Amino acid sequence: MTTVLAFDTATSVTACALVRDGELLGERLTTAKEVLAAAEALLGDARLDPRDLDALVVGTGPGSFTSIRIGLATARGLALALELPVAGACTLAAFNGGTPVIDARRGEVFTTGPSLARPEELDVAGMRLVGDGAVRYRELFEAAGAEVPPDDHPDHRPRAHLLVEHAAGFGPVEAVEPLYLRDPDAVPSR
């Protein structure tokens, strides 16, 4: 029996899930700073101890630079403390029901590829778009022929259990690399 804790903190909504042998035991949506509380609640609901975990899966981005770092740091702490193997998975894999479009700020979005683009540059005619970027640029995308579900539709929120299906290469947490599609805003002082 394999029990996996999966989480993604890269977008505006953090998703945390507990999966055993491919079956979803529970999932919570929260904020990046509350990911450990969500994990603790999921383990409590399943009447499991953190030592019952066999592996971790963490979303590696694309997304907010700071939020990705929070997720990777959380994975690192848990993996080292519990001696667990870890696998990373692209955050875009946490969405279903359409093509994921994540708000990248600065008038840009992250989408499949993965890629970074201005919303007006995307050819979205006939596509169903999901994610906070699809919601933010709804008017533009719908005018270009895309379908965007209502703002409160569940397909706009990431689902951490989907990351488990896309995770590969379980190993030491140090081997999990973030997926950044642009340079961070912070630069070293001179």
C-alpha positions in Angstrom: 0.0 0.0 0.0 1.4 3.4 -1.0 0.3 6.6 0.6 1.3 9.9 -1.0 0.9 13.4 0.2 0.7 15.8 -2.8 0.5 19.6 -2.8 0.9 22.5 -5.1 1.4 26.1 -3.9 2.3 27.8 -7.2 -1.0 29.4 -8.0 -3.4 31.7 -6.2 -5.0 28.6 -4.6 -3.0 25.9 -2.8 -4.2 22.3 -3.2 -3.2 19.5 -0.9 -4.3 15.9 -1.3 -3.8 12.5 0.3 -3.8 9.5 -2.1 -3.5 5.8 -1.3 -2.9 3.4 -4.1 -4.3 5.8 -6.6 -7.4 6.5 -4.6 -8.1 10.0 -3.3 -8.6 9.9 0.4 -9.1 13.6 0.8 -8.2 17.0 -0.7 -8.2 20.6 0.7 -7.8 24.0 -0.9 -6.0 26.6 1.1 -3.3 29.2 0.9 0.5 28.5 0.5 1.1 29.5 4.1 -1.5 27.0 5.4 -0.3 24.0 3.4 1.1 22.2 6.5 -2.2 22.7 8.4 -4.1 21.3 5.4 -1.8 18.3 5.3 -2.2 17.7 9.0 -6.0 17.9 8.7 -6.0 15.4 5.8 -3.8 13.0 7.8 -6.1 13.4 10.8 -9.2 12.8 8.7 -7.7 9.6 7.4 -6.5 8.6 10.9 -2.9 8.5 9.7 0.3 9.6 11.2 2.9 11.5 9.1 5.1 8.4 9.4 2.5 6.4 7.5 3.4 8.4 4.3 5.4 6.6 1.7 6.2 9.6 -0.6 5.6 13.2 -1.5 4.6 14.9 -4.7 5.1 18.7 -5.0 4.0 21.0 -7.8 7.1 22.7 -9.3 5.5 25.5 -11.2 5.1 27.5 -13.3 3.6 30.1 -11.0 4.5 32.7 -8.4 8.2 32.6 -7.6 7.6 32.9 -3.9 4.8 30.4 -3.8 6.9 27.8 -5.7 9.6 28.3 -3.1 7.2 27.8 -0.3 6.1 24.5 -1.8 9.6 23.3 -2.4 10.8 24.3 1.0 7.8 22.5 2.6 8.5 19.4 0.6 12.2 19.6 1.6 11.4 19.9 5.3 8.9 17.1 5.3 11.0 14.8 3.1 14.1 15.3 5.3 12.2 14.9 8.6 10.2 11.9 7.5 12.9 10.4 5.2 10.5 10.3 2.2 11.2 10.2 -1.5 9.8 13.1 -3.5 8.8 13.7 -7.1 8.0 16.9 -8.7 5.2 17.5 -11.2 4.3 20.5 -13.4 1.6 22.7 -11.8 -0.3 22.7 -15.0 -1.0 19.0 -14.5 -3.1 19.9 -11.4 -5.9 21.2 -13.7 -8.5 19.2 -15.6 -11.5 20.0 -17.6 -9.7 22.2 -20.1 -6.5 23.9 -21.1 -4.9 25.4 -18.0 -4.2 29.2 -18.0 -2.5 30.5 -14.9 -2.3 34.2 -14.1 1.4 35.1 -14.4 0.8 38.8 -13.5 2.4 41.6 -15.5 -0.2 41.0 -18.2 1.0 37.5 -18.9 -0.2 33.9 -18.4 1.4 30.5 -18.0 -0.1 27.7 -20.2 0.6 24.4 -21.7 4.1 23.8 -23.1 4.7 25.1 -20.4 5.0 28.6 -21.8 4.7 32.2 -20.8 2.7 34.5 -23.1 0.5 37.6 -23.3 -3.1 36.5 -23.3 -3.8 38.1 -26.7 -1.0 36.1 -28.3 -2.7 32.7 -27.6 -4.8 31.0 -30.3 -7.7 29.8 -28.1 -10.5 29.5 -30.6 -12.7 26.4 -29.8 -10.8 25.7 -26.5 -12.1 25.4 -23.0 -9.8 27.3 -20.7 -9.5 26.8 -16.9 -7.5 28.4 -14.1 -7.2 31.9 -12.6 -5.7 33.3 -15.8 -8.7 32.1 -17.8 -11.0 33.9 -15.3 -8.9 37.1 -15.2 -8.8 37.4 -19.0 -12.2 36.0 -19.6 -13.4 38.8 -21.9 -10.4 38.6 -24.2 -10.5 34.8 -24.4 -14.2 34.6 -25.0 -13.9 37.3 -27.7 -11.2 35.0 -29.3 -13.6 32.1 -29.4 -12.7 30.2 -26.2 -15.1 28.9 -23.6 -14.4 29.9 -20.0 -16.5 28.3 -17.3 -18.2 30.5 -14.6 -15.7 32.1 -12.1 -16.7 29.7 -9.3 -16.5 26.5 -11.4 -14.3 23.9 -9.7 -12.2 23.4 -12.8 -10.5 26.7 -12.2 -8.9 25.4 -9.0 -5.9 23.1 -9.0 -6.3 19.5 -7.8 -3.2 18.1 -6.1 -4.2 14.5 -6.6 -3.8 14.9 -10.3 -0.1 15.7 -9.7 0.4 12.1 -8.5 -0.5 10.7 -11.9 2.1 12.9 -13.5 4.9 12.5 -11.0 7.9 10.5 -12.1 11.4 9.9 -10.7 10.8 9.6 -7.0 14.1 10.2 -5.2 15.9 12.7 -2.9 14.1 16.0 -2.5 17.3 17.8 -3.6 16.7 16.5 -7.1 13.4 18.3 -7.5 13.9 21.5 -9.5 11.5 24.5 -9.7 10.0 25.3 -13.1 10.5 29.0 -13.6 9.5 30.6 -16.9 10.9 34.0 -16.2 13.6 35.5 -14.0 12.6 36.6 -10.4 12.0 40.3 -9.7 14.6 40.3 -6.9 18.2 41.0 -7.9 21.3 41.0 -5.8 22.4 44.5 -4.7 25.6 45.8 -6.0 
